[in-house]
Amino acid sequence: MELHAFADDIGLKRKWFQPSASYPHYDITLKTRSIALAKGAKIGSKKQIIYCAKRLKEEQNKKNNHTQAQLKLGF
């Protein structure tokens, strides 16, 4: 996933990802924000951020549903 690769690149640990929040995300400090911007992150509008967050949540739900379906096939 692109988000996790970029997070790793700016020094975030995968365990800091909050997948169960209203919208999956990493909390970052102002220093980490500066690093992210220096490495190519773009500042998004509130509308863009919400759109991306909803897409990420949908992707996670599809992945979780697919994994659960695969697990059920083995029984």
Backbone as CSV, one residue per row, in Angstrom:
resi,resn,N_x,N_y,N_z,CA_x,CA_y,CA_z,C_x,C_y,C_z
1,MET,0.850,-1.176,0.000,0.000,0.000,0.000,0.893,1.235,0.000
2,GLU,0.606,2.160,-0.852,1.404,3.362,-1.007,1.504,4.166,0.291
3,LEU,0.422,4.287,1.024,0.421,5.040,2.278,1.461,4.491,3.238
4,HIS,1.506,3.189,3.405,2.419,2.585,4.367,3.879,2.717,3.916
5,ALA,4.115,2.629,2.622,5.478,2.794,2.111,5.971,4.213,2.380
6,PHE,5.108,5.196,2.145,5.496,6.586,2.391,5.672,6.824,3.890
7,ALA,4.774,6.279,4.687,4.884,6.428,6.143,6.217,5.857,6.630
8,ASP,6.594,4.709,6.117,7.867,4.096,6.476,9.027,5.009,6.071
9,ASP,8.916,5.599,4.895,9.964,6.477,4.372,10.165,7.725,5.236
10,ILE,9.109,8.195,5.882,9.244,9.394,6.725,9.431,9.043,8.202
11,GLY,9.645,7.758,8.484,10.009,7.345,9.835,8.876,6.900,10.742
12,LEU,7.697,6.671,10.172,6.585,6.188,10.991,6.632,4.669,11.073
13,LYS,6.204,4.145,12.194,6.135,2.697,12.359,4.749,2.213,11.964
14,ARG,4.681,1.054,11.349,3.405,0.492,10.880,2.423,0.315,12.042
15,LYS,2.935,0.008,13.219,2.052,-0.206,14.368,1.362,1.086,14.803
16,TRP,1.826,2.239,14.318,1.194,3.516,14.643,-0.025,3.806,13.770
17,PHE,-0.228,3.002,12.727,-1.385,3.185,11.853,-2.651,2.853,12.640
18,GLN,-3.679,3.678,12.470,-4.925,3.498,13.210,-6.036,3.048,12.243
19,PRO,-6.105,1.750,11.968,-7.059,1.251,10.977,-8.515,1.266,11.438
20,SER,-8.745,1.282,12.734,-10.112,1.199,13.248,-10.737,2.557,13.555
21,ALA,-10.017,3.618,13.290,-10.566,4.962,13.517,-11.676,5.221,12.497
22,SER,-12.419,6.295,12.682,-13.472,6.644,11.717,-12.917,6.601,10.295
23,TYR,-11.733,7.156,10.137,-10.997,7.048,8.875,-9.585,6.613,9.220
24,PRO,-9.093,5.542,8.602,-7.750,5.035,8.903,-6.696,6.122,8.670
25,HIS,-5.741,6.227,9.593,-4.737,7.273,9.463,-3.559,7.035,10.404
26,TYR,-2.514,7.814,10.157,-1.404,7.956,11.080,-1.523,9.354,11.687
27,ASP,-1.307,9.477,12.992,-1.149,10.791,13.601,0.314,11.178,13.411
28,ILE,0.544,12.439,13.043,1.927,12.880,12.869,2.154,14.204,13.597
29,THR,3.399,14.452,13.913,3.793,15.704,14.543,4.053,16.753,13.459
30,LEU,4.204,18.002,13.875,4.531,19.060,12.903,5.888,18.799,12.250
31,LYS,6.821,18.250,13.011,8.137,17.913,12.442,7.991,16.843,11.355
32,THR,7.206,15.807,11.638,6.994,14.748,10.648,6.252,15.289,9.435
33,ARG,5.330,16.207,9.651,4.615,16.851,8.540,5.610,17.570,7.631
34,SER,6.550,18.286,8.223,7.567,18.993,7.440,8.411,18.020,6.620
35,ILE,8.769,16.910,7.230,9.542,15.877,6.529,8.728,15.326,5.367
36,ALA,7.452,15.039,5.617,6.583,14.494,4.569,6.458,15.465,3.398
37,LEU,6.268,16.733,3.696,6.155,17.734,2.630,7.455,17.840,1.838
38,ALA,8.582,17.767,2.538,9.881,17.819,1.865,10.098,16.617,0.955
39,LYS,9.453,15.492,1.279,9.602,14.272,0.482,8.502,14.112,-0.563
40,GLY,7.677,15.155,-0.743,6.718,15.124,-1.838,5.250,15.042,-1.467
41,ALA,4.940,14.976,-0.179,3.527,14.970,0.213,2.888,16.283,-0.224
42,LYS,1.631,16.239,-0.545,0.887,17.422,-0.966,-0.133,17.788,0.101
43,ILE,-0.358,19.070,0.277,-1.388,19.537,1.193,-2.721,19.447,0.457
44,GLY,-3.676,18.767,1.068,-4.982,18.591,0.443,-6.041,19.445,1.118
45,SER,-7.078,19.728,0.359,-8.217,20.434,0.942,-8.980,19.463,1.840
46,LYS,-9.851,19.987,2.669,-10.664,19.132,3.532,-11.443,18.126,2.684
47,LYS,-11.983,18.580,1.566,-12.757,17.714,0.671,-11.882,16.580,0.115
48,GLN,-10.660,16.901,-0.298,-9.755,15.880,-0.835,-9.377,14.862,0.237
49,ILE,-9.117,15.348,1.425,-8.706,14.460,2.515,-9.837,13.501,2.874
50,ILE,-11.047,14.016,2.969,-12.196,13.164,3.285,-12.420,12.133,2.188
51,TYR,-12.306,12.546,0.932,-12.473,11.627,-0.196,-11.443,10.492,-0.115
52,CYS,-10.189,10.840,0.091,-9.131,9.824,0.173,-9.321,8.910,1.383
53,ALA,-9.725,9.487,2.491,-9.943,8.691,3.696,-11.072,7.687,3.494
54,LYS,-12.141,8.118,2.834,-13.262,7.198,2.553,-12.820,6.075,1.627
55,ARG,-12.028,6.404,0.611,-11.524,5.362,-0.306,-10.649,4.365,0.442
56,LEU,-9.793,4.857,1.322,-8.930,3.971,2.093,-9.760,3.049,2.976
57,LYS,-10.787,3.588,3.616,-11.667,2.787,4.478,-12.359,1.700,3.649
58,GLU,-12.839,2.068,2.446,-13.488,1.090,1.566,-12.521,-0.008,1.152
59,GLU,-11.280,0.370,0.812,-10.272,-0.622,0.434,-10.002,-1.584,1.582
60,GLN,-9.905,-1.042,2.784,-9.671,-1.890,3.959,-10.831,-2.848,4.177
61,ASN,-12.051,-2.363,4.040,-13.221,-3.219,4.231,-13.260,-4.333,3.198
62,LYS,-12.946,-4.033,1.952,-12.915,-5.059,0.898,-11.850,-6.097,1.207
63,LYS,-10.678,-5.623,1.638,-9.589,-6.540,1.964,-9.983,-7.445,3.122
64,ASN,-10.589,-6.864,4.162,-11.011,-7.654,5.322,-12.085,-8.659,4.948
65,ASN,-13.051,-8.257,4.132,-14.117,-9.166,3.707,-13.560,-10.296,2.855
66,HIS,-12.607,-9.991,1.986,-12.004,-11.016,1.136,-11.213,-12.013,1.988
67,THR,-10.467,-11.504,2.962,-9.684,-12.371,3.837,-10.594,-13.294,4.633
68,GLN,-11.701,-12.765,5.156,-12.642,-13.579,5.915,-13.272,-14.645,5.028
69,ALA,-13.593,-14.291,3.783,-14.193,-15.260,2.872,-13.199,-16.377,2.578
70,GLN,-11.920,-16.029,2.394,-10.913,-17.026,2.128,-10.733,-17.954,3.330
71,LEU,-10.793,-17.412,4.515,-10.653,-18.233,5.701,-11.805,-19.229,5.819
72,LYS,-12.984,-18.832,5.480,-14.158,-19.695,5.569,-14.064,-20.858,4.593
73,LEU,-13.381,-20.650,3.455,-13.272,-21.715,2.465,-12.484,-22.911,2.997
74,GLY,-11.584,-22.660,3.925,-10.750,-23.739,4.448,-11.449,-24.639,5.443
75,PHE,-12.657,-24.318,5.844,-13.327,-25.112,6.895,-14.442,-25.950,6.331
